[in-house]
Amino acid sequence: MAPALSGTLGASSVAALRPCAARGAPSAASFVASRGSGAARCPRGGVRWEAERSRGRIARVRCDAAVTEKPAGEEAAEEQFEYQAEVSRLMDLIVHSLYSHKEVFLRELVSNASDALDKLRFLGVTDSSLLADGGELEIRIKPDPDAGTITITDTGVGMTKDELKDCLGTIAQSGTSKFLKALKENKDLGSDNGLIGQFGVGFYSAFLVAEKVVVSTKSPKSDKQYVWEAVADSSSYVIKEETDPEKMLTRGTQITLFLRPDDKYEFADPSRIQGLVKNYSQFVSFPIYTWQEKSRTVEVEEDEEPKEGEEATEGEKQKKKKTITEKYWDWELANETKPIWMRNPKEIEKTEYNEFYKKTFNEFLDPLAHTHFTTEGEVEFRSVLYVPGMAPLSNEEIMNPKTKNIRLYVKRVFISDDFDGELFPRYLSFVKGVVDSNDLPLNVSREILQESRIVRIMRKRLVRKTFDMIEEIAKKEDKEDYKKFWESFGKFIKLGCIEDTGNHKRLAPLLRFHSSKNEGDTISLDQYVENMPESQKAIYYIATDSLQSAKTAPFLEKLVQKDIEVLYLIEPIDEVAIQNLQTYKEKKFVDISKEDLELGDEEEENKETKQEFTLLCDWVKQQLGDKVAKVQISKRLSSSPCVLVSGKFGWSANMERLMKAQTLGDTSSLEFMRGRRIFEINPDHPIIKDLNAACKNEPESTEAKRAVELLYEAALISSGYTPESPAELGGKIYEMMAIALGGRWGRSDTEEAETTTTGEASVEADSPEGTVTEVIEPSEVRPESDPWRD
């Protein structure tokens, strides 16, 4: 039955106790206080309050009541008992504050019923008489929409009269907790019992939806059946002996909830009750039957009417059969699915794992992988985890840690799937599965997982097993499975590189990128390192907004020429993830779009080239002013005339673009984080050679200065930056085109003749002797039938 309720109150509460007289109790003046006994006693027939002092300032308060003996043959009299002190306040907390959802009342009551069955089965091992004449060990739930009631019946251990008072009359005292304590003290009986409720408040969750609760119980240790009855918001309860033969139980407990008017229509619905059982108690080890409406097809006979013109005697009437659908009520098993995680993994087929996954999480695709394991030691739990076959339909699930993908069970009873990163980090929120533990640190309502050392150990082991599962996909000979995984969940793994520095060694080998040598397919960092020449000391990458932009970036030219592979980071999260990794297998990650790029083979001729173009670098810097920090000879260009690189410690062009696009970005930090820009020139390019000649021979040339400005604007775009004034850049391009193209091919004679004719016509029109011709625009020409003509 329900876990008994046990509570402790402070010493100050004990001093404030006021005995409430039961029926037939004497007045308060008749109470006698016994000095030094710590108890207040009353004469026979009254109420006795007893305060048992314990360690510190805590005291347990208990109320017993005594009644006069009834004469023989007289009808069973009701006995009224008072709850312990401050019960109304405690009940108010349980009903209105402890539980988040009303629906958990059924979970608690079914868990209590399961405990009662477990106790009976355990005790029946040593005393088989307890199991006699009680039927199968089962739970039955019968909602009655017309009466507005729910009846929950179990064939468990039941309760005696004293157990009723202890279990249901003392708030927060758990019968299950007492039973577990007895088991631990008696090592011969063992302690692997699988009992659920230990808090002692689960039974009172019934008052979340009920205005009155009636408990009828029969213990195999007692010949009598007792009824416990209480009304919500009351400070007392009633216990009486059951005398109605029709209500007698062979063994066990029957709880009847009289639902509140507001909850009657929801929780008296049979389909709603069955849904709650399937959600919370589907894997309870005892069968749970619910009262459901069903339909069946039956054949019935009916009299066939005689046709017109035919007369049939009464005995000659033909019998015709027809099929009708008949509705009826019957018991239906609600927990058919067995907990797959309780079985031996060697005995389970892959198809069974897939079916369990689809049924539990309402999926239609098979999972990419699964892992089934049991953890023992400091923390014991069983778990089955899955990698889904497809990505979430919405990217919101990536940012939302409460994905309801992990279902937490305690002793096969569903507790919650609403966790905020306690069991799994956010970047693994796509993993689905179940976790079943016997010793999780839950709060009293069992809805909130408490942060503790046990939870941290569980989280660490779950994450480790998830990595093992993903690594198995990556190591398969068939690369299609990991390709599907990466397309669906690659962003989650990159997010892990940002959020979980402790698991970088497990995350980095799972990353995949396009590269200058593998544009069509992706490669791992391990493959990149294997393909590196011995002289290469770093892993090179470039971050852009697309694969096409990466392939055509001017930064690549010298590296491709030297056969150095470059990783393409084309997703917004890539650059941040790589920057958080910093190194892989002692190789640094180097952004080829930033200054001080070292390729490992500096040439001697660079010194002569530097001296030759020193004057040009100074002259270009003078023209560009504060737009660039400095101008220098480039080590990375082979075919482009120039490029604009970012400072070593500032944002790259790609990062600057991303930060500008942030909806809630701080524009004031843009200028600070942008860092300096360095203008690099290619001394082998014809344009640079022409400008070098211009700065030496004609440094004040307007065309040369315009060319420098245009060269800078073009470098901005080709390097991934956004020009400050696109319209101004367009004007400069048109101007340079006019200079380059003007008069090169000459004009045709026809164009000259048209120009001359146009000029002469304008002269004649200006002459007073000339004929003035009225020109009507096409829009002014109106037909005769136009109603708006006048």
Secondary structure, 3 states (H helix, E strand, C coil): CCCCCCCCEEHHHHHCCCCCCCCCCCCHHHCEEECCCCEEECCCCCEEEEEEECCCCEEEEEEEECCCCCCCCCCCCCEEEECCCCHHHHHHHHHHHHCCCCCHHHHHHHHHHHHHHHHHHHHHCCCHHHHCCCCCCCEEEEEECCCCEEEEEECCCCCCHHHHHHHHHCCCCCHHHHHHHHHHHCCCCCCCCCCCCCCCCCHHHHHHCEEEEEEEEECCCCCCEEEEEEECCCCEEEEEECCCHHHCCCCEEEEEEEECHHHHHHHCCHHHHHHHHHHHCCCCCCCEEEEEEEEEEEEEEEECCCCCCCCCCHHHCCEEEEEEEEEEEEEEECCCCCCHHHCCHHHCCHHHHHHHHHHHHCCCCCCCEEEEEEECCCCCEEEEEEECCCCCCCCHHHHCCCCCCEEEEECCEEEECCCCCCCCCHHHCCCEEEEEECCCCECCCCCCECCCHHHHHHHHHHHHHHHHHHHHHHHCCCCHHHHHHHHHHHHHHHHHHHHCHHHHHHHHHHCCEEECCEEEEEECHHHHHHHCCCCCCEEEEEECCCHHHHHCCHHHHHHHHCCCCEEEECCCCHHHHHHHHCEECCEEEEECCECCCCCCCCCCCHHHHHHHCHHHHHHHHHHHHHHCCEEEECCCCCCCCEEEEECCCCCCHHHHHHHHCCCCCCCHHHHHHHCCEEEEECCCCHHHHHHHHHHHHCCCCHHHHHHHHHHHHHHHHHCCCCCCCHHHHHHHHHHHHHHHHCCCCCCCHHHHHHHHHHHHHHHHHHCCCCCCCCCCCHHHCCCCCCCCCC
